Amino acid sequence: MDYFIVVVATVAGLYFHGWLYVRMRRWMDRDLALSLAGTDPQKQAYMLQRLQQARVEKVKRKQLAGWLEREAAAYPG
């Protein structure tokens, strides 16, 4: 029974750590997109849409900053 408790606690801790890691990466990506948009609410919405598009296109993490910068420069407004 002791091993079961240790295994359950370890698995739960690893799952929580993974969930937190993914959540923090998403927050950082969102903050990057919003920082490139400045204070314009329409551009912020545009950049969040571009971030969603980057996720759909599976843009690599190392390329995301450059990709978002190009999208910000191409903002039509």
N, CA, C and O atoms as CSV, one atom per row, in Angstrom:
chain,resi,resn,atom,element,x,y,z
A,1,MET,N,N,0.823,-1.193,0.000
A,1,MET,CA,C,0.000,0.000,0.000
A,1,MET,C,C,0.872,1.263,0.000
A,1,MET,O,O,0.506,2.269,-0.609
A,2,ASP,N,N,1.999,1.212,0.669
A,2,ASP,CA,C,2.885,2.378,0.709
A,2,ASP,C,C,3.398,2.730,-0.685
A,2,ASP,O,O,3.492,3.905,-1.040
A,3,TYR,N,N,3.728,1.706,-1.472
A,3,TYR,CA,C,4.222,1.956,-2.824
A,3,TYR,C,C,3.149,2.604,-3.685
A,3,TYR,O,O,3.442,3.478,-4.501
A,4,PHE,N,N,1.931,2.182,-3.504
A,4,PHE,CA,C,0.822,2.758,-4.256
A,4,PHE,C,C,0.695,4.246,-3.981
A,4,PHE,O,O,0.516,5.037,-4.907
A,5,ILE,N,N,0.786,4.627,-2.729
A,5,ILE,CA,C,0.689,6.035,-2.350
A,5,ILE,C,C,1.837,6.831,-2.959
A,5,ILE,O,O,1.634,7.941,-3.451
A,6,VAL,N,N,3.031,6.272,-2.928
A,6,VAL,CA,C,4.198,6.949,-3.499
A,6,VAL,C,C,4.023,7.107,-5.005
A,6,VAL,O,O,4.302,8.173,-5.555
A,7,VAL,N,N,3.566,6.061,-5.669
A,7,VAL,CA,C,3.370,6.118,-7.119
A,7,VAL,C,C,2.299,7.149,-7.480
A,7,VAL,O,O,2.498,7.947,-8.396
A,8,VAL,N,N,1.187,7.143,-6.784
A,8,VAL,CA,C,0.109,8.093,-7.069
A,8,VAL,C,C,0.580,9.527,-6.836
A,8,VAL,O,O,0.306,10.407,-7.651
A,9,ALA,N,N,1.274,9.763,-5.749
A,9,ALA,CA,C,1.764,11.113,-5.453
A,9,ALA,C,C,2.788,11.564,-6.501
A,9,ALA,O,O,2.785,12.726,-6.907
A,10,THR,N,N,3.656,10.658,-6.937
A,10,THR,CA,C,4.669,10.991,-7.937
A,10,THR,C,C,4.027,11.299,-9.284
A,10,THR,O,O,4.375,12.284,-9.936
A,11,VAL,N,N,3.090,10.454,-9.696
A,11,VAL,CA,C,2.416,10.678,-10.972
A,11,VAL,C,C,1.624,11.988,-10.937
A,11,VAL,O,O,1.644,12.753,-11.900
A,12,ALA,N,N,0.940,12.238,-9.845
A,12,ALA,CA,C,0.173,13.478,-9.726
A,12,ALA,C,C,1.102,14.693,-9.770
A,12,ALA,O,O,0.786,15.695,-10.412
A,13,GLY,N,N,2.236,14.603,-9.094
A,13,GLY,CA,C,3.202,15.703,-9.107
A,13,GLY,C,C,3.783,15.934,-10.489
A,13,GLY,O,O,3.938,17.082,-10.908
A,14,LEU,N,N,4.109,14.866,-11.205
A,14,LEU,CA,C,4.648,15.004,-12.561
A,14,LEU,C,C,3.603,15.582,-13.513
A,14,LEU,O,O,3.924,16.422,-14.353
A,15,TYR,N,N,2.369,15.138,-13.382
A,15,TYR,CA,C,1.294,15.677,-14.219
A,15,TYR,C,C,1.108,17.168,-13.955
A,15,TYR,O,O,1.002,17.957,-14.894
A,16,PHE,N,N,1.068,17.553,-12.695
A,16,PHE,CA,C,0.899,18.960,-12.347
A,16,PHE,C,C,2.064,19.793,-12.873
A,16,PHE,O,O,1.861,20.894,-13.384
A,17,HIS,N,N,3.272,19.273,-12.750
A,17,HIS,CA,C,4.450,19.985,-13.245
A,17,HIS,C,C,4.345,20.188,-14.757
A,17,HIS,O,O,4.615,21.281,-15.256
A,18,GLY,N,N,3.959,19.153,-15.480
A,18,GLY,CA,C,3.803,19.265,-16.931
A,18,GLY,C,C,2.715,20.253,-17.308
A,18,GLY,O,O,2.891,21.053,-18.226
A,19,TRP,N,N,1.582,20.201,-16.598
A,19,TRP,CA,C,0.481,21.117,-16.870
A,19,TRP,C,C,0.919,22.561,-16.626
A,19,TRP,O,O,0.620,23.449,-17.425
A,20,LEU,N,N,1.620,22.789,-15.530
A,20,LEU,CA,C,2.086,24.125,-15.195
A,20,LEU,C,C,3.093,24.633,-16.227
A,20,LEU,O,O,3.056,25.805,-16.599
A,21,TYR,N,N,3.984,23.769,-16.686
A,21,TYR,CA,C,4.972,24.131,-17.699
A,21,TYR,C,C,4.294,24.565,-18.997
A,21,TYR,O,O,4.655,25.590,-19.576
A,22,VAL,N,N,3.320,23.790,-19.450
A,22,VAL,CA,C,2.592,24.133,-20.678
A,22,VAL,C,C,1.832,25.439,-20.501
A,22,VAL,O,O,1.833,26.284,-21.396
A,23,ARG,N,N,1.189,25.609,-19.366
A,23,ARG,CA,C,0.413,26.818,-19.100
A,23,ARG,C,C,1.316,28.056,-19.087
A,23,ARG,O,O,0.942,29.095,-19.630
A,24,MET,N,N,2.486,27.956,-18.481
A,24,MET,CA,C,3.404,29.093,-18.426
A,24,MET,C,C,3.926,29.437,-19.821
A,24,MET,O,O,4.090,30.614,-20.143
A,25,ARG,N,N,4.188,28.430,-20.650
A,25,ARG,CA,C,4.624,28.704,-22.022
A,25,ARG,C,C,3.543,29.439,-22.792
A,25,ARG,O,O,3.842,30.362,-23.550
A,26,ARG,N,N,2.295,29.042,-22.610
A,26,ARG,CA,C,1.194,29.730,-23.286
A,26,ARG,C,C,1.074,31.173,-22.812
A,26,ARG,O,O,0.836,32.074,-23.616
A,27,TRP,N,N,1.237,31.394,-21.507
A,27,TRP,CA,C,1.191,32.757,-20.978
A,27,TRP,C,C,2.311,33.605,-21.570
A,27,TRP,O,O,2.090,34.758,-21.939
A,28,MET,N,N,3.508,33.039,-21.661
A,28,MET,CA,C,4.634,33.793,-22.214
A,28,MET,C,C,4.405,34.124,-23.682
A,28,MET,O,O,4.714,35.230,-24.126
A,29,ASP,N,N,3.862,33.168,-24.442
A,29,ASP,CA,C,3.567,33.426,-25.855
A,29,ASP,C,C,2.512,34.519,-25.995
A,29,ASP,O,O,2.623,35.390,-26.857
A,30,ARG,N,N,1.496,34.468,-25.148
A,30,ARG,CA,C,0.435,35.480,-25.192
A,30,ARG,C,C,1.000,36.863,-24.827
A,30,ARG,O,O,0.673,37.861,-25.469
A,31,ASP,N,N,1.839,36.909,-23.803
A,31,ASP,CA,C,2.457,38.176,-23.416
A,31,ASP,C,C,3.337,38.734,-24.534
A,31,ASP,O,O,3.370,39.945,-24.752
A,32,LEU,N,N,4.047,37.860,-25.239
A,32,LEU,CA,C,4.875,38.303,-26.358
A,32,LEU,C,C,4.005,38.917,-27.448
A,32,LEU,O,O,4.313,39.993,-27.962
A,33,ALA,N,N,2.930,38.241,-27.796
A,33,ALA,CA,C,2.032,38.755,-28.845
A,33,ALA,C,C,1.434,40.097,-28.436
A,33,ALA,O,O,1.356,41.017,-29.249
A,34,LEU,N,N,1.015,40.208,-27.189
A,34,LEU,CA,C,0.411,41.468,-26.737
A,34,LEU,C,C,1.445,42.589,-26.635
A,34,LEU,O,O,1.122,43.752,-26.879
A,35,SER,N,N,2.665,42.253,-26.281
A,35,SER,CA,C,3.686,43.296,-26.194
A,35,SER,C,C,4.030,43.837,-27.579
A,35,SER,O,O,4.357,45.016,-27.716
A,36,LEU,N,N,3.962,43.000,-28.593
A,36,LEU,CA,C,4.215,43.461,-29.955
A,36,LEU,C,C,3.062,44.317,-30.485
A,36,LEU,O,O,3.237,45.086,-31.430
A,37,ALA,N,N,1.880,44.178,-29.871
A,37,ALA,CA,C,0.709,44.935,-30.313
A,37,ALA,C,C,0.662,46.333,-29.718
A,37,ALA,O,O,0.005,47.214,-30.273
A,38,GLY,N,N,1.331,46.550,-28.623
A,38,GLY,CA,C,1.271,47.865,-27.987
A,38,GLY,C,C,-0.050,48.048,-27.255
A,38,GLY,O,O,-0.589,47.103,-26.678
A,39,THR,N,N,-0.567,49.272,-27.284
A,39,THR,CA,C,-1.788,49.573,-26.529
A,39,THR,C,C,-3.045,49.614,-27.394
A,39,THR,O,O,-4.134,49.860,-26.876
A,40,ASP,N,N,-2.919,49.383,-28.682
A,40,ASP,CA,C,-4.061,49.403,-29.597
A,40,ASP,C,C,-4.894,48.127,-29.424
A,40,ASP,O,O,-4.403,47.036,-29.714
A,41,PRO,N,N,-6.138,48.241,-28.960
A,41,PRO,CA,C,-6.966,47.043,-28.726
A,41,PRO,C,C,-7.228,46.225,-29.991
A,41,PRO,O,O,-7.303,44.998,-29.929
A,42,GLN,N,N,-7.366,46.886,-31.122
A,42,GLN,CA,C,-7.599,46.148,-32.373
A,42,GLN,C,C,-6.355,45.363,-32.780
A,42,GLN,O,O,-6.451,44.234,-33.262
A,43,LYS,N,N,-5.198,45.967,-32.580
A,43,LYS,CA,C,-3.962,45.262,-32.917
A,43,LYS,C,C,-3.721,44.120,-31.935
A,43,LYS,O,O,-3.172,43.086,-32.315
A,44,GLN,N,N,-4.122,44.295,-30.684
A,44,GLN,CA,C,-3.998,43.215,-29.717
A,44,GLN,C,C,-4.843,42.017,-30.140
A,44,GLN,O,O,-4.383,40.876,-30.091
A,45,ALA,N,N,-6.078,42.283,-30.555
A,45,ALA,CA,C,-6.957,41.205,-31.029
A,45,ALA,C,C,-6.354,40.538,-32.268
A,45,ALA,O,O,-6.390,39.315,-32.404
A,46,TYR,N,N,-5.805,41.350,-33.162
A,46,TYR,CA,C,-5.160,40.820,-34.369
A,46,TYR,C,C,-3.986,39.918,-34.000
A,46,TYR,O,O,-3.834,38.834,-34.563
A,47,MET,N,N,-3.164,40.360,-33.064
A,47,MET,CA,C,-1.991,39.571,-32.679
A,47,MET,C,C,-2.386,38.275,-31.984
A,47,MET,O,O,-1.721,37.253,-32.158
A,48,LEU,N,N,-3.455,38.304,-31.203
A,48,LEU,CA,C,-3.923,37.063,-30.582
A,48,LEU,C,C,-4.440,36.093,-31.644
A,48,LEU,O,O,-4.266,34.881,-31.516
A,49,GLN,N,N,-5.075,36.623,-32.690
A,49,GLN,CA,C,-5.490,35.758,-33.802
A,49,GLN,C,C,-4.282,35.171,-34.518
A,49,GLN,O,O,-4.279,34.001,-34.901
A,50,ARG,N,N,-3.262,35.996,-34.692
A,50,ARG,CA,C,-2.034,35.511,-35.339
A,50,ARG,C,C,-1.361,34.434,-34.480
A,50,ARG,O,O,-0.809,33.470,-35.011
A,51,LEU,N,N,-1.408,34.596,-33.168
A,51,LEU,CA,C,-0.841,33.589,-32.266
A,51,LEU,C,C,-1.589,32.271,-32.419
A,51,LEU,O,O,-0.978,31.203,-32.453
A,52,GLN,N,N,-2.919,32.351,-32.513
A,52,GLN,CA,C,-3.707,31.138,-32.741
A,52,GLN,C,C,-3.314,30.502,-34.073
A,52,GLN,O,O,-3.197,29.280,-34.164
A,53,GLN,N,N,-3.112,31.316,-35.099
A,53,GLN,CA,C,-2.709,30.799,-36.403
A,53,GLN,C,C,-1.345,30.128,-36.318
A,53,GLN,O,O,-1.121,29.092,-36.945
A,54,ALA,N,N,-0.445,30.706,-35.555
A,54,ALA,CA,C,0.874,30.100,-35.377
A,54,ALA,C,C,0.753,28.726,-34.723
A,54,ALA,O,O,1.490,27.804,-35.072
A,55,ARG,N,N,-0.162,28.590,-33.788
A,55,ARG,CA,C,-0.371,27.284,-33.151
A,55,ARG,C,C,-0.945,26.285,-34.144
A,55,ARG,O,O,-0.561,25.116,-34.143
A,56,VAL,N,N,-1.869,26.743,-34.997
A,56,VAL,CA,C,-2.452,25.859,-36.015
A,56,VAL,C,C,-1.379,25.417,-37.003
A,56,VAL,O,O,-1.330,24.253,-37.401
A,57,GLU,N,N,-0.525,26.349,-37.393
A,57,GLU,CA,C,0.556,26.046,-38.340
A,57,GLU,C,C,1.728,25.340,-37.676
A,57,GLU,O,O,2.675,24.935,-38.351
A,58,LYS,N,N,1.670,25.194,-36.379
A,58,LYS,CA,C,2.720,24.525,-35.601
A,58,LYS,C,C,4.093,25.168,-35.817
A,58,LYS,O,O,5.087,24.499,-36.097
A,59,VAL,N,N,4.100,26.494,-35.672
A,59,VAL,CA,C,5.354,27.239,-35.757
A,59,VAL,C,C,6.213,26.841,-34.556
A,59,VAL,O,O,5.737,26.822,-33.421
A,60,LYS,N,N,7.456,26.530,-34.815
A,60,LYS,CA,C,8.368,26.103,-33.747
A,60,LYS,C,C,8.584,27.237,-32.755
A,60,LYS,O,O,8.509,28.416,-33.100
A,61,ARG,N,N,8.851,26.854,-31.535
A,61,ARG,CA,C,9.025,27.833,-30.453
A,61,ARG,C,C,10.167,28.806,-30.757
A,61,ARG,O,O,10.050,29.999,-30.480
A,62,LYS,N,N,11.255,28.312,-31.316
A,62,LYS,CA,C,12.400,29.179,-31.615
A,62,LYS,C,C,12.068,30.195,-32.708
A,62,LYS,O,O,12.668,31.268,-32.762
A,63,GLN,N,N,11.128,29.862,-33.565
A,63,GLN,CA,C,10.775,30.737,-34.674
A,63,GLN,C,C,9.582,31.638,-34.360
A,63,GLN,O,O,9.262,32.535,-35.140
A,64,LEU,N,N,8.930,31.411,-33.239
A,64,LEU,CA,C,7.689,32.113,-32.930
A,64,LEU,C,C,7.883,33.627,-32.799
A,64,LEU,O,O,7.070,34.394,-33.313
A,65,ALA,N,N,8.933,34.061,-32.129
A,65,ALA,CA,C,9.148,35.499,-31.932
A,65,ALA,C,C,9.308,36.211,-33.276
A,65,ALA,O,O,8.686,37.249,-33.501
A,66,GLY,N,N,10.123,35.672,-34.156
A,66,GLY,CA,C,10.303,36.269,-35.473
A,66,GLY,C,C,9.030,36.236,-36.293
A,66,GLY,O,O,8.713,37.189,-37.004
A,67,TRP,N,N,8.309,35.146,-36.192
A,67,TRP,CA,C,7.044,35.008,-36.926
A,67,TRP,C,C,6.049,36.062,-36.463
A,67,TRP,O,O,5.394,36.709,-37.280
A,68,LEU,N,N,5.938,36.232,-35.149
A,68,LEU,CA,C,5.013,37.228,-34.614
A,68,LEU,C,C,5.456,38.653,-34.959
A,68,LEU,O,O,4.615,39.515,-35.212
A,69,GLU,N,N,6.746,38.902,-34.971
A,69,GLU,CA,C,7.239,40.233,-35.347
A,69,GLU,C,C,6.878,40.552,-36.791
A,69,GLU,O,O,6.474,41.674,-37.094
A,70,ARG,N,N,7.019,39.575,-37.684
A,70,ARG,CA,C,6.638,39.790,-39.085
A,70,ARG,C,C,5.141,40.048,-39.208
A,70,ARG,O,O,4.714,40.895,-39.992
A,71,GLU,N,N,4.355,39.323,-38.440
A,71,GLU,CA,C,2.900,39.523,-38.473
A,71,GLU,C,C,2.525,40.898,-37.920
A,71,GLU,O,O,1.611,41.545,-38.431
A,72,ALA,N,N,3.222,41.338,-36.889
A,72,ALA,CA,C,2.961,42.667,-36.321
A,72,ALA,C,C,3.310,43.755,-37.336
A,72,ALA,O,O,2.601,44.755,-37.446
A,73,ALA,N,N,4.404,43.558,-38.075
A,73,ALA,CA,C,4.803,44.542,-39.083
A,73,ALA,C,C,3.810,44.561,-40.249
A,73,ALA,O,O,3.659,45.581,-40.922
A,74,ALA,N,N,3.139,43.437,-40.485
A,74,ALA,CA,C,2.195,43.354,-41.598
A,74,ALA,C,C,0.779,43.756,-41.193
A,74,ALA,O,O,-0.159,43.595,-41.973
A,75,TYR,N,N,0.625,44.273,-39.993
A,75,TYR,CA,C,-0.701,44.687,-39.513
A,75,TYR,C,C,-1.271,45.758,-40.438
A,75,TYR,O,O,-0.625,46.777,-40.683
A,76,PRO,N,N,-2.482,45.528,-40.952
A,76,PRO,CA,C,-3.016,46.454,-41.948
A,76,PRO,C,C,-3.480,47.800,-41.407
A,76,PRO,O,O,-3.697,48.734,-42.180
A,77,GLY,N,N,-3.634,47.911,-40.093
A,77,GLY,CA,C,-4.144,49.169,-39.539
A,77,GLY,C,C,-3.082,50.102,-39.266
A,77,GLY,O,O,-3.339,51.211,-38.797
